[in-house]
Every structure is written in C-alpha cells, then in structure tokens.
Amino acid sequence: MVKGEGNSLWNLYTSVSFFKVAKNFLVIQIARYIPFFKAKNWLYKTFLRMEVGQHTAFALMVFPDVMFPERIRVGKNSIIGFNSTILAHEYLIDEYRIGNVDIGDEVMIGANSTILPGVTIGDGAVVSAASLVNRDIPAGAFAGGNPVRIIYTAEQVAERKENQPKV
C-alpha cells in the first residue's frame, strides 16, 4: 500500500531515488540509439547493473526498465527486438510491484514486444513481434500474442520430427 497523496506513481520518489531514475534515463536514451552492441551492453552492465550475456544484441530503441534495471537478466546470444520494453516494475493505483525479469540464453524477442515484471523466458524460446509477455515462457517454446500464449513447445516440435516419414 502506498502512503501519501495520490496514486502510487504520484509517489514514485518514495520508492526510488530521483537521481537514480535520471541517470538511468540518460543511459537508456544513449543506448537506444547506439548501433554498437558491445557499447550498449557495456552501458547496461556498467551503469544500470543489468546482467547481460555475451553476444546478446539489443536492437535500436529497446527500453529496459528505467527504475529497476538491475532486476533484469538476459542470457548469452539472445536478441531483444526493435522498440521492445522490459519492465521490472508496475505502478498501480494503490500499490507498486517489483519483479525480476529473467531472459535465458539464445532467446529471440520480436520487435515491439513488452515484457512485464516477474517473467521468466526459458533458454531457446521465441516470442513473436508485438507480444505482451505477462507470464513465463518455457524453454524452447514459441509464444506470441496480446496477452502472450504458448503456440507450441519444444516437446511438440521434437514429436513432430519423430513422426515425420523417413525419406
């Protein structure tokens, strides 16, 4: 429950420092336009304390959480698509919530997707463009939509391959 006047966002600076938000916003805005993945990852790791795996690529205009970016972990060799947003917080009328976001290794997030707090996306998963990821996605799954749904799992793909006639 939020104490003070107005809704939880109105009381934002009782939950996070103004200077932290200002610094994070500046770093994120610079990183959104840098076309060099190593430089972007360095900014995220050094100034935002995000955990970013080797060879992970954040496309242009990606917007990690400005208030709690240290709660975001992205594994190695993953791609976060153009203009996607990764949130580790949500401010509601009477309360705010914070949750870790854990994106595994070799994950593909399509353009214009939004990942909400508390979500885990397993290794090798694919999230289609313009998806609202409001729940966990298992490893190897293909998911998409608003809200996201599992379209198929890794087990279903393996089963299809086994059942195909041998040529």
C-alpha positions, 0 to 999 in steps of 0.5 A: 500500500502506498502512503501519501497523496495520490496514486502510487506513481504520484509517489514514485520518489518514495520508492526510488531515488530521483537521481537514480531514475535520471541517470538511468534515463540518460543511459537508456536514451544513449543506448537506444540509439547506439548501433554498437552492441558491445557499447550498449551492453557495456552501458547496461552492465556498467551503469544500470547493473543489468546482467547481460550475456555475451553476444546478446544484441539489443536492437535500436530503441529497446527500453529496459526498465528505467527504475529497476534495471538491475532486476533484469537478466538476459542470457548469452546470444539472445536478441531483444527486438526493435522498440521492445520494453522490459519492465521490472516494475508496475505502478498501480493505483494503490500499490507498486510491484517489483519483479525480476525479469529473467531472459535465458540464453539464445532467446529471440524477442520480436520487435515491439514486444513488452515484457512485464515484471516477474517473467521468466523466458526459458533458454531457446524460446521465441516470442513473436513481434508485438507480444505482451509477455505477462507470464513465463515462457518455457524453454524452447517454446514459441509464444506470441500474442496480446496477452502472450500464449504458448503456440507450441513447445519444444516437446511438440516440435521434437514429436513432430520430427519423430513422426515425420516419414523417413525419406 
